[in-house]
Amino acid sequence: MPELTLRDRLYTRRVGTAMTSPLGIVLFGAGTAAAVLVGLPLVVAPLVGLGAWAARVAAAMPRGFDADGIDPFDLDDPWRTSVWQAKRSRRNYEEAVRGAKDGPLQDRLTELGRRITTMIEECWEAAQGGDALSKARARIDVADITNRLATVQAQRGGAPALDTTIAQTIESLESQLAAAKRMDEVIADTVGRLQLLNARLDEAVTRAVELSVRARSVEDLSDLTTDIDDLVTEMESLRQTLTESGSETAAYDAAVRAAQPPPPVALGPTTSDQLLDAASAPPPEQAPAERPMSYPPPPGRTDPLPNQPWPATGEPPQPGST
C-alpha cells in the first residue's frame, strides 16, 4: 500500500475533530496569551497561538500505511475491537509481504493482500451494521414493555369492545418484545462470528508469514489462497445478514412511530391581537333579574317586609301580626 500523502493525512475524520476540539481552541488562546505576557507584539501573538493549534492538529494526523479511511474508534465495543483486530492482522500481513523475496511469490502474496483488504472492508461494514443494531436495541426498554404488558393483561374480562382494544394492545407489546429478542440473537451471533473470523484471519496471516520465508513456488500458496477466499465469502455473508436485520429494524421503528397517538389538533391560529380584542371586549348584556311583586307597605312602615310578599287579596297584614 502506498504511503500516505499530506492530503490523505489531512482529510481524515481524526484531523477534522482535532481542528474543532476544545483542546485546540484552548491551546490557541493559551499560546496567544503567553506571547502577550512575554512582551511580543500584538500582531505576532495570534501567530504563536495559531502555531500551538497547528501542533495539536499535526499530532492527530495519521502516520504510516493506512489510507482506507476506516476508523474503529467511530464504533462502540465490541464492534470497535473486531475492526481493530482485523486491521492489525492486515498490518502484520503487509509486513510479511514486504519481507518476502521479489518475484512471483511476492506478487501472489500481494494479490492475496488485496483480498484481505476486501475482507477488512466487509468487516467494517458488518461492524457498522452491528453498531447501528446495538444502538437501536438500546432504545427498546424491555422492562417497561413487560410491566405494561402485565398491567394490560390484568384488565381482561371487561366489556367486549374493551377486550378487543386490550387484545390489540397486548399484540403490539408482545411484538415489541419479540423484536427485541430477535435483535439480541442477531447481535450475539454476529459478535461470535466476527470473533471467529478474526481468529481465522490471524491464523491465515501466521501461515502467510511462514510461507513468505520458506515457500519455493506459487503452488505452495494454494491452501492459503483457499482459506482467504473462504474468509472473504463468509464475511460478505455476515454483512448481508446484518443489512437485512437493519432493514427489519428500520421497519420496526417506522411501525412504532406510526403507532404513536397523533398530536393534538389546533383549533385555529390565535394571534396576540385577537387575545387583546377578546380581553377588551365589553361583557355581554344580561337581562335584568325579575323583582318580586310587592304591595303597599302597612301603615307606619315605609318598606315591605323582607321576603314576605303581600297576599293577592284581602287586607295587608298589620304590624306585629303573624
ROZADO-548910 format. One record per residue (C-alpha): x, y, z; residue in one letter. Coordinates in steps of 0.1 Angstrom, whole numbers, padded with zeros to 4 digits, always signed. Example, Ala and Ser with C-alpha at 12.3 -4.5 7.8 and 13.67 -1.06 7.14 Angstrom:
BEGIN
+0123-0045+0078A;+0137-0011+0071S;
END
This chain:
BEGIN
+0000+0000+0000M;+0015+0034-0009P;+0025+0058+0018E;+0000+0085+0027L;+0004+0119+0011T;-0001+0151+0031L;-0036+0155+0016R;-0045+0119+0026D;-0033+0127+0062R;-0052+0160+0063L;-0086+0149+0050Y;-0095+0124+0078T;-0121+0124+0105R;-0095+0125+0132R;-0079+0157+0119V;-0113+0173+0115G;-0121+0165+0151T;-0088+0179+0162A;-0094+0212+0143M;-0126+0219+0162T;-0117+0203+0195S;-0119+0223+0228P;-0082+0214+0234L;-0071+0230+0201G;-0091+0262+0210I;-0076+0263+0245V;-0041+0259+0230L;-0047+0288+0206F;-0058+0310+0235G;-0030+0299+0258A;-0004+0305+0231G;-0017+0339+0223T;-0018+0349+0260A;+0017+0336+0266A;+0031+0356+0237A;+0015+0387+0251V;+0029+0381+0286L;+0064+0377+0273V;+0062+0410+0256G;+0058+0400+0219L;+0039+0425+0197P;+0002+0421+0195L;+0005+0413+0158V;+0027+0383+0165V;+0008+0369+0195A;-0020+0354+0174P;+0006+0336+0152L;+0020+0319+0183V;-0015+0308+0192G;-0020+0295+0157L;+0012+0276+0159G;+0000+0259+0191A;-0033+0250+0174W;-0014+0236+0143A;+0008+0215+0166A;-0024+0199+0180R;-0038+0192+0146V;-0004+0178+0134A;-0004+0154+0164A;-0037+0140+0153A;-0027+0133+0117M;-0024+0096+0108P;+0010+0081+0101R;+0023+0051+0082G;+0004+0030+0058F;-0033+0033+0062D;-0054+0052+0038A;-0086+0031+0039D;-0105+0057+0060G;-0116+0030+0084I;-0116+0043+0120D;-0126+0016+0145P;-0130+0043+0172F;-0161+0056+0154D;-0178+0025+0168L;-0186+0012+0203D;-0174-0021+0217D;-0175-0049+0208P;-0176-0037+0172W;-0147-0014+0177R;-0124-0043+0189T;-0134-0065+0160S;-0124-0039+0134V;-0092-0030+0152W;-0082-0067+0154Q;-0089-0072+0117A;-0068-0041+0107K;-0040-0053+0130R;-0039-0086+0112S;-0037-0069+0078R;-0008-0048+0090R;+0010-0079+0101N;+0003-0095+0067Y;+0017-0065+0049E;+0049-0066+0069E;+0052-0103+0059A;+0048-0094+0022V;+0074-0067+0024R;+0098-0093+0039G;+0093-0118+0011A;+0117-0121-0019K;+0109-0102-0051D;+0093-0124-0077G;+0061-0143-0084P;+0058-0154-0048L;+0057-0118-0036Q;+0033-0108-0064D;+0010-0136-0054R;+0011-0126-0017L;+0004-0090-0027T;-0027-0102-0046E;-0039-0121-0016L;-0034-0089+0004G;-0059-0072-0017R;-0084-0100-0009R;-0077-0094+0028I;-0083-0057+0023T;-0117-0066+0008T;-0124-0087+0039M;-0115-0057+0061I;-0139-0036+0042E;-0166-0062+0046E;-0158-0064+0083C;-0160-0026+0086W;-0195-0026+0070E;-0207-0055+0091A;-0194-0038+0123A;-0212-0006+0113Q;-0244-0025+0109G;-0239-0043+0142G;-0232-0010+0159D;-0264+0005+0145A;-0283-0025+0155L;-0270-0023+0191S;-0280+0013+0193K;-0315+0005+0180A;-0318-0023+0205R;-0308+0001+0233A;-0339+0022+0225R;-0362-0007+0234I;-0370-0007+0272D;-0378-0044+0277V;-0386-0039+0314A;-0410-0011+0308D;-0428-0031+0280I;-0430-0062+0302T;-0446-0042+0330N;-0471-0026+0306R;-0479-0060+0292L;-0486-0074+0327A;-0509-0044+0335T;-0529-0047+0303V;-0533-0085+0307Q;-0548-0079+0342A;-0575-0057+0326Q;-0591-0085+0306R;-0626-0097+0312G;-0644-0064+0308G;-0667-0052+0281A;-0663-0069+0246P;-0653-0036+0230A;-0627-0030+0257L;-0614-0066+0254D;-0608-0060+0216T;-0587-0029+0223T;-0568-0048+0251I;-0561-0077+0227A;-0546-0053+0201Q;-0525-0036+0228T;-0512-0070+0240I;-0504-0080+0205E;-0484-0048+0199S;-0464-0051+0232L;-0457-0088+0225E;-0444-0078+0190S;-0420-0053+0206Q;-0407-0079+0230L;-0402-0104+0201A;-0383-0078+0181A;-0360-0071+0210A;-0354-0109+0214K;-0346-0112+0177R;-0322-0083+0178M;-0304-0098+0208D;-0300-0130+0190E;-0286-0113+0158V;-0262-0092+0179I;-0249-0122+0199A;-0245-0143+0167D;-0227-0115+0148T;-0202-0108+0176V;-0194-0145+0178G;-0189-0149+0141R;-0167-0118+0139L;-0145-0132+0167Q;-0143-0165+0149L;-0134-0149+0115L;-0108-0126+0131N;-0092-0157+0148A;-0091-0175+0114R;-0077-0144+0098L;-0049-0143+0124D;-0042-0180+0116E;-0040-0172+0079A;-0017-0143+0085V;+0006-0165+0106T;+0007-0191+0078R;+0015-0163+0053A;+0044-0151+0075V;+0058-0187+0074E;+0052-0192+0037L;+0069-0158+0029S;+0101-0173+0042V;+0101-0209+0032R;+0077-0212+0002A;+0095-0222-0031R;+0068-0216-0056S;+0033-0201-0060V;+0018-0235-0058E;+0027-0236-0021D;+0002-0208-0015L;-0028-0227-0028S;-0042-0237+0006D;-0037-0202+0019L;-0055-0188-0011T;-0085-0210-0005T;-0086-0201+0032D;-0086-0164+0025I;-0112-0167-0002D;-0134-0186+0022D;-0129-0158+0048L;-0140-0131+0024V;-0171-0151+0014T;-0182-0157+0050E;-0176-0120+0059M;-0197-0109+0029E;-0225-0133+0041S;-0223-0118+0076L;-0225-0083+0062R;-0256-0092+0041Q;-0273-0107+0072T;-0267-0075+0091L;-0281-0054+0062T;-0313-0074+0063E;-0315-0071+0100S;-0310-0033+0096G;-0340-0032+0072S;-0362-0050+0097E;-0351-0026+0124T;-0360+0004+0103A;-0394-0011+0096A;-0399-0017+0133Y;-0390+0019+0141D;-0414+0031+0115A;-0442+0009+0129A;-0436+0022+0164V;-0437+0058+0152R;-0470+0050+0133A;-0485+0035+0165A;-0479+0067+0185Q;-0511+0088+0191P;-0515+0117+0167P;-0506+0152+0180P;-0535+0174+0193P;-0552+0193+0165V;-0550+0231+0169A;-0584+0248+0168L;-0570+0277+0148G;-0544+0303+0149P;-0547+0328+0178T;-0528+0360+0175T;-0519+0384+0202S;-0543+0410+0186D;-0571+0385+0189Q;-0563+0379+0225L;-0563+0417+0233L;-0596+0422+0215D;-0612+0394+0235A;-0599+0408+0268A;-0610+0444+0260S;-0645+0434+0247A;-0674+0445+0269P;-0692+0417+0287P;-0724+0405+0270P;-0756+0422+0281E;-0777+0403+0306Q;-0814+0405+0311A;-0823+0423+0343P;-0834+0400+0371A;-0871+0399+0378E;-0880+0416+0410R;-0906+0400+0432P;-0940+0417+0432M;-0946+0439+0463S;-0976+0456+0477Y;-0980+0489+0495P;-0964+0488+0530P;-0986+0486+0560P;-0994+0518+0579P;-0964+0531+0598G;-0938+0513+0576R;-0921+0527+0545T;-0908+0494+0531D;-0923+0460+0526P;-0914+0432+0549L;-0884+0412+0536P;-0892+0380+0518N;-0929+0383+0526Q;-0950+0395+0496P;-0984+0408+0502W;-1013+0385+0496P;-1031+0390+0464A;-1064+0396+0481T;-1076+0408+0515G;-1061+0433+0538E;-1024+0437+0542P;-1010+0422+0575P;-1008+0446+0604Q;-0976+0452+0623P;-0969+0426+0649G;-0993+0401+0632S;-0981+0366+0623T;
END
